[in-house]
Amino acid sequence: MSAPRRRQRDFRSTTLLARLRAIPHYYLYPAAGSVLGFGSPIGMFLLRYWREDPLLKALWVRNELDYNFLFYAYMGLGTVASFMIFGYVIGLRSERQRVNNRVLSARVDELHLKSVTDALTGAFTHGYLQEILELEIQQSLTRKVPLSVMMIDIDDFKRINDSHGHLFGDRVIKETAETISANVRSDDILGRFGGDEFVVIMPGADAPTARHVAERARSGIAKNGYLATISVGVATFDGAGNESPAELLHRADMNLYQAKHDGKNCVRNECHLPGVPRRRTDKA
């Protein structure tokens, strides 16, 4: 079977299964009960037919239907009705439990999302970013594809905070996150690394792609006109060798340090400064 036909058949099977699962149990269980109910008289008839003399089976069938048709009809209606009522009662309980499970699952998903996202910006948290980055590095090594990271910092954010107040500072952080999210790719993962600093994990992005996306995000924020610009450091892992999440973030952070040194509001993917600190918040 060709691949398109196989995929089409799998799609039909999945769709049919999804439709069956979507049927409320108080409809599905009585329907199944009616089928089982019909099996009782039919099974009785077939069992008695099997036990008859092979030479007399045809004659037995005519006589059995002539004399016991009402018996089989009564048995069929009784068992069908009983199984349908039983199925309806069980279906009501099962459907109620399924709805409760669905609500509980949605609540768990909501709580999990809240636990891994920043309340102000909606971006992922520092801890969750570390987990995602570790997984993406493993994927990059397995699939031999590049992985890039953008380290983003709002320029002169302390001055903005001191001049306009913390509420305005929070608004700048929130709008910065929204603008970054609107300008990166759909598969990129945005997280708030801390304070006014963000990280974007870019699966499958090589250095030129990451640089282009970073420039687009920087330009988008510079055009917004709310007194803020960003500096961006970009680092790329080529899918070979051995590099930890901390080392990749460190390279991006040093490139961000270079962008700050070069006048801010720019993107850098290399650092040429001698004696740079391990982190910009550390001493040289």
N, C-alpha and C positions, 0 to 999 in steps of 0.2 A: 504493500500500500504506500502511495506517495506521501511525502511529509504534509502537504497542504490538506489532503483528504483525511489523514490521520488527525491533524490538528482540528479539522472541522468536526470529525466524529467525537473527539474528546470534548470539544466545546458543547456539542449537543448533549452529550452525556452529563457534563457538569451542569448545564442549564436545566435538564430534566431533574437531576438530583436536587438542585437548588429550589426548583418549584415544589417538589415533594416536601422538602424541609419547611417550606414556607406555609404549607397547609396547616391550619389550626388542628391541634390534636383532637378536639371534640368533633371534628369532621372526619379526620383520618382514621381514628380508632373505631368508630361505628362502621365505617366502610370496610375496614379489615374484619370486623366482627361479622358483618353480613356474609362475607366470603367464607369465613370459617363456619358460619351457621349452615350455609348451603352444603358444606362438606359432610354434615352429619347424616342426612337422609341419603345422599349420594353414596357415602361410604357404606352405610347399611345395605343399600341395594347391591353394590358391587361385591361386598363380602358374601352375601347370600348367593349371588350369581356365581361366584368363584367356587362355592361349596357344592353346587348342583352337578348332577351327572352331565358330562360333556354332550352326550347324545340328546339330552332333553332341555338344553339351555334355551333354545329358541322358544319352545313351548312354555317353559317356565317363565320367560320374560313376559309373554302375552298374558298368562294367567296372573302373574304377580301384579302387573299394572291394572288388570281388570278388577281384581279383588282388593288390592291394598293401596290403590292410588290415593284415597283419602287419608290413609295412615301416613304415607310419605309426605303428602301435602301438609298435613297437620304438624308432623315432625319438622318439616322444613320451615314453616311459618313460626313455630314455637322457638326453635333454636336460633333462627335468624333474629327474631325479635329480642330474645334473651341476650344474645351476643351483642346486638346493637346497643341495647340499654346499658349493658355492662361496659362496652367500649366507650359509650358516651360519658359515663360516670368517671371511668379511668382517664379518658381524654381531657375532661374538665380539670382534674387534678394535675395531670401532666402538663397541660397548657399553662395553668397557673404557675407551676414550678418553672416552666421554660421562660415565661415572662419575667419571673423574679430573678432567674439566673441571668437573663439579658440585662436587666436593670443593674444587677450587682456587677456584672462584667463591665458595663459602661461606667459605673461608679469607680471601679478599680482602675480602669484606663484613665479616667479623669484625674484620680488621685496620683497615679503614676506620672501623668503629664505634668501635673503641678509640681511634683517632686523633682523633675529634671529640667524645668524651665524657669527662667527668671521672671519674677512677678511684674517688673516694670516694663521690660522690653519684649517678653515672650520668647527670647532666644534661649538656647540650652544653657545649662549651668556649667561651671568650671569642671566639676567632677564628672559629669556626664560626657563632656567633651573629651576628657582624658580616656574614658572607656571607648568612645567612638573612634578616636584617633588610633588607639591600639588595634582595634578590629580592622580599620581601614588599611593600616600598615601591613597587617597579615594578609588581607585581600590583595594588596599591591604586590607583595612578594609571591603569592600563589599564582596570580594571573599575569605577572610581569608587566604591569601597567604603572604609569607614573601616579604620584599623589602629591598634591600641593597644599600648602597651608598659608593663609594670609593672617598676619598679626596686625591689628588696626588699633590706633590710638587717636583720640580726639586732641587736636592741638590746643594748647593753652587752656585746658579745661578748668584748671584752678582759677585762672583769671576770670573766666566766664562765670564760674560759680560765685566768686567773691563779688563781682560787679553786679550781677543780676539776681542773685539768690539761689537757694537750693532747688526751689520749685522749677525755676527756669532751667537750671542745670539738669534736672530730671527730664524735662521736656526735650532738651538737646540730646540727651542719651537715647531717649525713646525714638525720636525722629531720626537719629543717626542709624539706629538698628533697623528701622523700617526702610530707610533709603538703601542701606547695604543689602537687605533682603530682596529689595526690588531690582537690584542691579547685578546680583550674582546669578549663577545658573540654577535651574530647578533642583538638581541633584546635590548642590552644595549645602553644607551644614553650618549654620551660623550659631555661635555661642557667645555669651558674655563672659569674658575671661576674668573680669574683676574691675570694679570702678568704671572708668571710661574706656576700657580696653576690650576689644572684641577679637575673636578668632573665627576664621572661616576655613573649614576643611573641604577640600575640593577633590573628590575621587576622580581618577582618570585624567586630571588636568596636567599637561606638561608645563614647562616654564613659560613659553610664550603665551599660552592660553591663560595661565594664572596672572601673568603681568597685564594682559589685555583686560581681564575682568576686574582686576584691582584698579586699573586706571579708570574704568567705567564707574566703579563705585566711588572713587575719589572725586571724579568730575561731577557725579550726581549730587554729592554732598556739598561741593563748593558752589554749585548753582542754586542751592536751596535758599541761601541768603539768611540763615539764622545764626550768623556770627561764628560759625564753627567750620573748621576744615579737619581733614584727617591725614595722618601719615601712615603709610602701609609698608610692612616688610613681608616679602614673599620668599618662601623656601620650597624647593621641590625635591621629592624623593623619587628616584628613577625606577624603583621596583627591584633593585638589585642591591647586594651588600647587606649590611646589618646596621640599622639605625633605630633607636628607640623613640617613642613619642616625645620624651623630654628633649632629646638631641635635635629632633626636627623643629620643635617649638623654639629651642634655643637659637637655631640658625635664623628662623623667621624673626625672632626678637632682636638679634644683632643687626639684621637688615633694616628693621624698623629703627634701631638706634642710628643707623647710617642716614635714613630718611630724615630723622629729627636734626641730625648734624648738618644736612644739606639744605636746611631752610624750611622744613616742614611742608605740608600740603603736597607731598610727592610720594612716588612708589619706588622702592629699591629692592632688588633681589640679590645684591652682593654687599658685603661690608669690607671696606678697605682701611678702616681706622685701626691704628695700632693700640694695643693695650686696652681694648674695650672691656668693660666689666662683664661678668658672667650673666648678670641681669642688669637692666638699666637702673633698677632700684638699689643695686649693690654698689659698693665703692670699688673704684678701679684698683 
